[in-house]
Amino acid sequence: MKDDKAHISSELSRELSLFHVTMMGLGMMIGAGVFLGIGNVIHIAGPGGVLLTFTLNGVIAIFTALSYAELSSAIPRAGGAYNFARLAFGRGPSFIAGWMEWFASSVAGSLYAVTFGIYVVRYFEGLGLMGWIPFSTYTTEKIVALFVALFFLYINYRGASEAGKIGAFFTLGQTLFLVFIGVVGIFVALKDPSRLANLTPYLPYGWTKILVAMGFTYVAFEGYEVIAQAGDETIDPKRNLPKAMIYSVGIVTFTYVAVAFASLVAVKAGSPGVEGLPWEWIGQFKERGFGEAISRLMPYGNFFLTLAVIFASISALNATIFSATRASYALGRDRMMPKIFSYISRKRNTPWVALMFTGLIVICVAVLLPTIDVASSASIMFLFLFFLVNVSVIKIRLHMGDELSYGFIMPFFPWLPIIAIICQGVLAVWLVHMSKIAWIVAPFWILSGVAIYIFYSRSHAIATADEVQVLEEEKEPETAQYHIMVAVANPENAIPMIKTTYSLSEAKDAKVKLLHMVPVPDTVPLSDAEKFMMEGKEGIIEVMLSLMLKFPITTTIRYCRNIARGILSAVREKKVEMLILGWHGKPKGHAFGLGSTLDVLIERAPCNVVILKDCGNRKFQRILVPWGGGPNGLFALEIASILAERDDSEIVAFTVNDPKRDIQIPQITDINGKNVHISFDRIKFKVAQSPHVVDAILQEAKGYDLVVLGSTQDPLIRQMTRDSVSTACARGCGTPLIIVKSSGGLRSWIKRWL
């Protein structure tokens, strides 16, 4: 309990404005990679290829940025993809997501530190100011990288506000330098239109080379990840996080294309030292091509280039340290990693232990290891993360969209994340052309994370507010029996469900599992959930005492903020074939047909669903089954046959034909033999002519002991705008009522596993 209370009290201060988080995203994107990449992309794909590469990557990036924006607006907490994966898929995938985030951001930070060291040392060597240094150039670069890493670790320790302000300053500086270079390039092209000939031939190597170039440069668009990490420290996160993500991707895409264009028009054909086509001359320098081009664009080109690269390296280093620290802090906060990772400095209100371990990775990689192949591994894992986030946004919207409070919802759902998933999968595969070692390092890191989760995290992780928590459960052996789960809400409605449950379980030779979901208020911490379980426990005990002498029975009590999602989780986990619930009549609101819980369960449960209203301990002699064909109607006939216990019981399959619509309703004889529990000899078929289907059914129901309705197969969102036939009948019916939904075969299997 102490751990939970400490966990709840761990908070980060909200000091980052929209400007700060936007600059942090830009700082992570406009890193050294774009400067090293332009020359390589020109060499790989030609002049038009470099412009298309950055444009198309920007389009793909905005698709994933929209996924991040939607999820961050609904779940504005430190952790980013870790939080999204935990909500969508549970603890295991979320730990791997956080583990990859931590490693990828830390190693990217070490790369930026080394890049800073390289450009600073080379610039001062060009000025002749490094002769007094007693070390080799390589060692000097590593020393400079060490000191700049330590400096920004200290800046991050000072707090999010300090990191945001310092990062915003350097990011604004680098962005202005790059925009200035782009503007100069446009001015040069307008002044000397002949330089536009440098763009021909536009695609000398064809479209396939663009794919390779896109895989090489896509990691330059990853900044929305660091924005998502700032959820706990951003002012008005539901509004500012989505804006910052969209703004940053738009700004960086325009900047990249402008700078690439400036590089192409910077070199005049036939000028001294330029042999062949200008773009070929730039491309031959590969990673140095950008610098060679800009040095010919304007006076003091090398000076401005060095400043731009230094600013870019510093801002990217600051952003990656921030992102990696928040990823490891989130793992400690939820006890996926030792609790010490969640410790927060009282003076600075920053996660200092997580920062310390992040700094250890950054410094070790920057000083001791060759970073090129490891950085490629980080790129692959960023693509894996983006892949996971796009899958998560689809699942969370479909399964939990009615639970979350969104500050932003993406358009054209789910097509944009699906397109991003396909593109990122292709780009990840094509990264093998850049670094085969990366495809060794990345799986090794992921497998090590799997081992840590199995041997530590799985047993130490604590439940979050969004998870289903088992409070009390009887262990049971796995059997091949038919499984029925009865969701017991309270003692008042538990006993009336006994007779119907007994009849169904006897007919199916079933094992019965009693489930109670504890309704704990949102304001109450998880550690106090047990205080709210007594009422449900009393109800389960009453039902168990009544049923245990008649057939096998076990119990489980669970907690979840959302009752429907908790029941669905239990149904999937226990591989239930039939779910039985009670219904107390029309809900108070107008957004749901039967209620927020029952509507969701009918729509999403991967099993047969039986909902009881006012059935009690009665015997049913005359049973009405509104019949329109389909699997739900067939299942309704089966339930009616099971409950019609007396030999003289009568089952009426009632069809209403609308004279205005020519619809053929399947006859009862068409389904003969498809289910052994249907008593065909007791079923009578009755037809009424009426344009008002619901009114006709309600009028007919007055002369019966029980009505068994098959649920109408309308999507949940359509039922929120108008009542289905089954919902309208259920609301208006005064006769005891059962609503049923068939599992649906393949559809049920898909729902169970997805």
N, C-alpha and C positions, 0 to 999 in steps of 0.2 A: 504493500500500500504506500509505503514511503516513496518508492520509486515513482509511482504514478503521480503523486502529489508534486514531487520535484519536477516531473516531466511537464505537468500542466503549468507550473509557474515559470518555466523557461520561455522568455519572450525576448524578441529583438525590437529595437526602437524603430519607429516609423519616421524617417527623416529624408527619404529620397523623393524628389519631385519628378514630374513627367520629363523635364529636361535632363535630370541626372540619369534616369534609367534609360532614356533614349541614347544619351551619350555613351553609357556603358555598353549598350548593344552595338553601337557604331564602333566603339573602341575594340570590341572583340572581333568584329568583322573586318575592319580596315587594319589588318595586321600586316606583318612583313610578307605574308604569302602572296598578296596581290602584286607586290613589287617584283618578287622573284618569279611570279607566274606569267606576267604579260609577255616577256620575251620567249618563254617556253611555249606558250599557246600560239604565238605567231609562228614559231618554228614548226609546231605540230599541225596547225589547221589553217595557216595563212591569214591575210589581213581581214577578210570578212569573217573568218572563223573566230578571231578573238572578240569581235563585236557581238557575234551571235552567241558565243559561249557565255559571256557575262550577262547578256540579255535573257537567254533561256534559263540559265541558272537562277537569275533573279525571279523569273516567273515560277519555277519550281519551289524556290525558297519561300515565296509569298504564300503558296499553298500550305506548306508546313507551318509558317508563321501564323496563319489563320487558325490552325489546329491548336498551336500553343496559346494564341490569344483567347480562344474560346475556353480552353481548360484553365488557363491562369485566371480568367475573370471569375470562374466558378470555384476554383480551388487556389486562392492566392496565398500559398505557403511556400516557405523555403524548401527546396527539394526538386522542383521542376518535374522532369520526366519520372523521377522516383515516385512522387505523389500520384501522378496520373496513372502509372502502371499499377500501383497498389490498389487504387480504387477500381480499376478495370479488371485486373487479373489476380490480385492477391499478393501475398508477401514475397513469394519466391521470385517472380518476374520483377517485382519492384526493387528488390535488393540488387539484382543483377543490373537493373537500370541505374540505380544510384552508384553502384560499384564502377560501372563504365563511365558515368559522368565524372566521378572523382578522378579517375585515371586520365581520361581524355583531356579534361581541362587542365590538370596539373602538368602533364607532359607538353601540352600546347604552351603553357606558361614558360616552361623551361626553354622551349624553342624561341620564344620571343625574347627572353633574356639573353640567349646566345646571339641572336640577330642584332640586338642592341649593342652587345660587346663588339661584334665584328665590324659594324658600320662606324662606331665611334673610334675604334682603334685605327681603322683604315683611313678615316678622314684626317685624324691627327698625324698619321704617318705621311699623308700627302702634303701636309703643311710642314713636315720636317720637325715635329715636336716630340717624337717618340724615341729619339736616339739615346736618351739617358736611362731608359727602362732596361734593367738587367735581365729581363725574361724574353723568351721567344714570342713572336706574334700570337701564336696559338695559346700559349699560357696566359698572355696578357688579356686576350679576349675572354678566356674563362674567368679570370679574376674580376674583370669588369662585369661580366654576367652575374657572378656571385654577389657583388655589391649592389647591383641594381635590383636583384631579386630580394636581398635582405631589406633594401630600402622600401620596396613596395609591400613586403610582408609587414613592416612596421606601419606603413600607411593604412593597411587594412586592419591592423590591430587598433589603430586610433579610432576606428568606428566606420560605419557605413557612410556617414555624412562626410568624413574626411576622404574616404576612398572615392565617393561619388564626386566630390568637388575637384579633387586632384585629377581623377580620371576624366571628368568633363572638360577640364582645362586642356589637357594634352589631346583629347579626342577632337575638341573644337579646333585646336591648332592644326592637327594633321588633316582634318577634313577641309579646312580653309586652304591649306597648301595644295591639296589635290584638286579642289574646285578651281583654284587659281591656275593650275597647270592645264586643266581642261578648258577653261576660258581662253587661255593663251593659244591653245591648239586650235580652237574654233576661229579665233581672230586671225591666226596665221593662214588657215585654210580660206577664209574670206578674202584676205589680202592677196593671196597667191593661189587661185583655184587650180593651178596645174598640179599642186600637191595632192589633189584628190585622186590623181592617177596612181598614187601609191596603194590604193585599195584594189587595184586590178592586177592579176585576175582575182576575183572576190573569194572564190572557194577553189583554190588550185588542187587540193587533195580530196575534195568531195565531202559529203556530209558525215561519213563514218568517223572521220578524224575529229569532228566536233564532239562526239561522244567521249572520246578519250580525253579531250581537253576539258570537258565539263566535269568528268570524274576527278581530274587533277585540281581544279579550282573551286569545287563546290564548297569545300570547308571554309572558304572565305565568306560564307553567308550564314554562319552558325550563331550569330550574336543574340538571337531571340532566346537562346538557352540561358544566357546569363541574366536576361531580363526576367525570365520565369523564376530564377533563383532568388530574386529580390522581393518576392511576394510578401514576406513578413516585415519588410522595411520600407515599403513604398507607401506614400500618402495616397489614399483613395485607390487601392490596387485594382478594383473591379473596373474602374474607368481608365486609369493611367497605364496599366500593363498592356492591354490590347493596343492602345494608341501607340505606345513606345515601340512595340514589335512591328507594326505596320509602317510607321514612320521610318524606322531604322532600315528596314529592307528596301523601301522605296528610295531613300537617300543614297544608300550604299550602291544600289544597282545603277542609278544615274551617274554616280561618281566614277564607278568602275568603267562604264561605257565611255564617259567623257575622257578619262585618263588614257584608256586604250586608243581612242581616236586621236588624242594629242600625240601619242607615241608614234602612230603611223604617219601623221603629216609632219612630224618634227624633222624628218630627214629629207633633204632635197636631192632628187635624183641627179647623179653626175657631180655632186659636190666632192671636195677633196677627201680621199679615203673611202668613199662609198663605191663599191663595185657591184654591178648587177642591179637588180630591183631593190628599192629601199627596204621593203618588208623582208626580203631575204637577207639583206645585210643586218637588220635588227635581229632576226631570228637566229642567226649564226652565233650570237653571243649568249643565247638561251637565258639563264637567270640574270645575266648582266645586261641583257638587251634593253630593258626599260631605262636603266641608267645611261647607256650609250645614246639612246634616242633623246632623252630629256636634256642631256648636256648640249645637244645641238639645237634645242628648241628656243632657248632664251639665254641671255647672259647670266652667269653665275648658276647655270643649271645644276651643276654638281652640288653646289652649296644648298640650293633649295631641295634637291633630291635627298641629300643627307639629313636635312632637318625633317623632311616628311617621313623618312624611314625611322628616324629616332623617335619622333612623336608617335608613329604607328606602333612601334615595338613597345613603347612604354604604356600606351593606353591599352593595348591588347594584353600585356602582362598583368596590368592592374585588374582588368576584367576577368581574366582566367583564374587568377588567385581568388577573387571574390566568388566566382562560380564554383570552383572546386571546394572551397571552404564550406559553402552552404550545402553542397551535396553531402559531404562527410558529416556535417552538423545534423542534417536530417536523418542520416543513418543512426547516429547516436541518440537523437531525440526519440526515435521509435525503438531503440534498443536492438536494432539490427547489427550495430557495432557496439562495443562497450560504452557504458553510460558516460564515461569521461569525455567522449566526443561531443556531448551536448552541454558541457560546462560553459557558462557565459561569464565573462569578466564583469564584476560588479561596477567597476569604475568606468570601463569603456562600453559595456553592454554589447560585447562582441564575442563570438564563439572562439576563444583563444586556443583551446586544445585542438580543435579541428583545423584551425589556421596553422598551428605548429606542425602537425603531421602533413598538411598540404605543402608547407614550406620545405619540409624534409624531402618530399618527392621532387619538388621543383628544383631544389639545389643539387640533389644527387644526380638527377638526369642532366641538368645544365652543365655541371662541372665534370662529371665522370664518364658519361655515356655519349656515344654518337647519336644524335637526336633525329636524323633524317628519317630513318626507317621506323623509329618509335613514334615520330609525329604522324607518319602515314597510318600507323596502327590507331592513333587517336582519331584520325579522320574517318577510318572505317567504323569505329565505335560511335562517332557522332552520327554517321549515317544509320547505324543500327538503332540508335536512340530515336532518331527522327522517324524511322520506320515504326518503332514501337508506339510513339506518341500518336501517329496518324491512325494506327489500329485502335489505340485507346480512345481517341475522340469519337470514333464511330460507335464503339461498344458502350461508352458512358452515355452518349446522347440517346441511344436506343433503349438502354436498360435503366438509366437513372435520370433522364432528362426532366422528369416531373419532380425530382427531389432537390435538385441543385438550383441555386439562384445565380443565373448568368448575367454578367455585365456586358457580354458581347457574344453574338451567335453568328457563325460564318454563313455566307450564302452558298447556294448550290450544293448543299449537303446531300449525300456523302461523296459526290463525284470528285471534289477537289482533293480530299485526303486519299481517295483511291488512286487518283492519277499520281499523287506524290509518292505513294507506296511503290508503285510500279517503277517510277523513274529512279527513286533512291536505291531500289534493289539492283537495277542495272548499273548505276554508277558505282555502287559498292563492289560489284563483281569486276568492273573495269579497272578498279584501283590496283588489281594484281599486275597490270602492265607497268605500274610505277614502282611497286615494292612487293616482292614475294615474301620478304621477311615479315612484312606487316601482317600477312595472312597466317603467320606462325605466332607472332607476338599477341595479336588480338584474341585468337581462340585460347591461348594459354592463360591470359588474364581473366577471360570469362570463366574458364574451367576452375581457376583458383577461387573465383568468387562463388561458384557453385559449391565448392568444398567448404568454404567458410560458412555459407548459409546452412548447409546440411549439419555441420558439426557445432555451430555456435548460434547463428541468427535464428534458426527455426525454433529453438527452445527458449530463447531469451526475448524475442520480440514481444512488444506489448500491443494490445488492441488499440486501434484508433477509433475516432468517432464514427467512421464510415464502415467499420467492419462488423460482421456478425460474431458475437462472442458466446461460447457455450458456458453457461453458468452451472448446470447440473445435468448429467446424462447417465443413463444406464447403459453399460456396455452389452453388446449382443453379438453372437456369432453370425457370420455370413451364411445365409441360406438361399435356396433357390425358390422359396415361397413367394407368392404374390404379396406385395407390401402395400398396406393402406396407412396413410398418415392422417390423423385427425387433429386439426388446429383448434385448440381449446382457448378461448379468449377469457372467460370468467366462469365461476361456479354456476351462475344462473342459466347459461345456455349449454352447459356441459351435459347434464342429465338428459334433457330432451333429445340429444343426439344419439343416445345409447342404443335404442331399439333399431333405428335405421342402420347404424354402424354394425350392429350384430348381424342383421340380415345380410348386408353386403359382404361382410367378412366371412360369414358361414358359406355363402354361395361361392365365393372365390377361394375358400380354404386359405385365408390370408393371415399374415402376421400384422398386428396393429401397432403403430408407433404414435403415441400421444405427444403433441408439440405445443408448447406455450412460449410465445414471444413476449418478453418483459417490456412494457411500454414506459421506458425511462425518458423523462423530459430532456430536451436539448441542453438545458442549462445545468444538468446534473452530470458530474464526471463519471467515467466508466467504473471507477473504483467503488461507487455507491450503488451500482446496478442491483446488487443482491438485496438491498433494502426494499426493492419494489417487486420482488418475485413471490411474496407470500400468497397473494390473492390467486395468482395463476397456479401456484403449487397446490392450493386447496382444491381448485377445480380439477386438476389432474388426478389427485388422490381419490376424489369422489368417483370419477369415471373409471379409474383403474380398479377400485374395489367392486364396481358393478360389472366389469367386463372380464377381469382376470380369471374367473372361474370358468369362463365359457370359451376363451381362445387366448393364444399367446399375446402378450402385450408388454411394451417397453415405453419409457418416457424420456423426454429431453426438454430442458428449459434453456432458452437462449435469449440474448439481448442484441437488438439492432435498432439504430435510430429510425429506420424505415421498416415497418412490419412486413410489407409485401416482399421486399428484397430479402428479408430474413427467412421468410417461409420458402421462397424460391431456392435460396441457398441450401436449406435443409432438404428439400425435395430432390435436388440434384445430388447432394452428398449421399443420401440414403437410397438413391435409385428407386424412388417411390413410383408405383404404378397408378395409384388412386389417391387423390387429396380430397378430404371431406371438411367442409367449413360450415359455419352457421351464418345466417343473415337476418338482420333485425328490421328490414324494411327500407324505405326510401331514404337516401342520405340527405343531409341538410343542404348541401351545396348543389349547384346546377352543373358543375363541370364534369361530374361522374354519373354513370348510370346506376350502378349498384353500390358505389363507394370507391374511394381511392385505393383501398386494398384489394377488393374483389375484382374490380375492373382490370387491374394490372395482372392478377393471378389468372384470370380467364384468358387474357391475351398472351401471357408469356409462359405459363406453367407447362413443362414438358411431360405431362401425364394427364390421365383422366381427372376431371374436376367435378365434384358433386357439392352443390351449395343447398343447404336445408333452410327452409323458413316455416316455422310453426308446425313442424311435423310431429313433435312430441312422441309419446308412447302409444300411438294410435294404430288401428288396423284399417287398412284401406281396401274397401270392396269395389268401388268404382274409381278408376284412374283414367284421367284424360292426358293424352300425349299429342300436342299439336304437331302434325306431321307434314314436313316439306321435303323429305328426302335428305340425303347427306349423312356424313359420319356422326354428327351430333344427334340427329333424329334417331338414328339406329341405336346409339348409346342410350338415348332416352327410353326407347322401347325395352332395352335390356334391363335398365334400372326399374322400370315399371313392372316387368315380369318377375323380378326378384322380390319386390315389395308386395306383389299381389299374392298373399299367402293362402287365402281361402280358395277352396275348389270352385266356389261360385263367383269368385272375383271377376270383374270385367275390365278389360283394357280397351279404350276407344282411341284409335288413331284418327285424329280430326284434321281435315284439310279444308282450307278456305280458298276457293277459286275466285280470283278477281276477274269479272267479265271483261274488263278493259285490257287485260294482259293475257296473252296466250302462252301459258307456262305449263309444261307437262310435269306433274308430280309423280315420282316413282310409286308404283303400287307395292303393297306389303309383300306380295308374292315374289317381287323382283329380288328381295333380299333374303328369301327363305334359305335356311341352312348356313348362313354366314356367322351365326353366333349361337352357341348351345344354350345360353341362358334366356333366350327369347321364347316365350310360350305362345307360339303362333295360333294354337287352337283357341286361345282366349281373346285374341285380338279381333276387334271389329273395326271396319273402316267406314268413316262417316265424312260426307262432303257437304259444305255449305257454300252458297253463292253470295258473295258480298264484296264490294269495293273497299270495305273497311275491315282489314284483316284483324287488327287488334281488338276492335269492338266485338267482332264475331267470336273470337276466342274467349274473351272475358264473359260474354253472355253465356256461352256454352259451359264454362267452368263452374257456374253456380250450382249445377246439379251433381257435382263430383266430390269425392273425399280427398283427392290429391291431383295436382297438376304437375306433370314432369315435362319441363321445357328444355329443348336443345338450344344452346346459346347460338345467336346469330354470328356468323363469321365476319363481322365488320371490323376493320382496324380500329385500335383504341382511339386514335386521334379523330376518326370520323364519328365515333360514338360520343365524343366530347362536344360535337356540334349538333348532333341530332340523336334521339333515342332509336336504338334498333328495335325490331319487332319483339324479341325476347325481353329486352329491358322494359319496354312499355307494358307488356303483358305482366311481367313480374311486379311492377310498381302498382298496377291497378287491380291485381288479383287478390280477393279476400279469402280464397281457398288455400289450405296448406300447399306448399309449393316446393319443388326441387328444380334447380337449374343445373344442367349438366353440359360438360364440354369434353369431347373425345380427344385423346392424345394426338391423333393425327399421323401415326406411322413415322415416315421419314422426317416430317416436320418436327415431330417430338424429339427424334434423335438429334437433330441439328440444335434444337433449343437446349437439350440436356448438356451437350458438350460445348456449345458456344455461348 
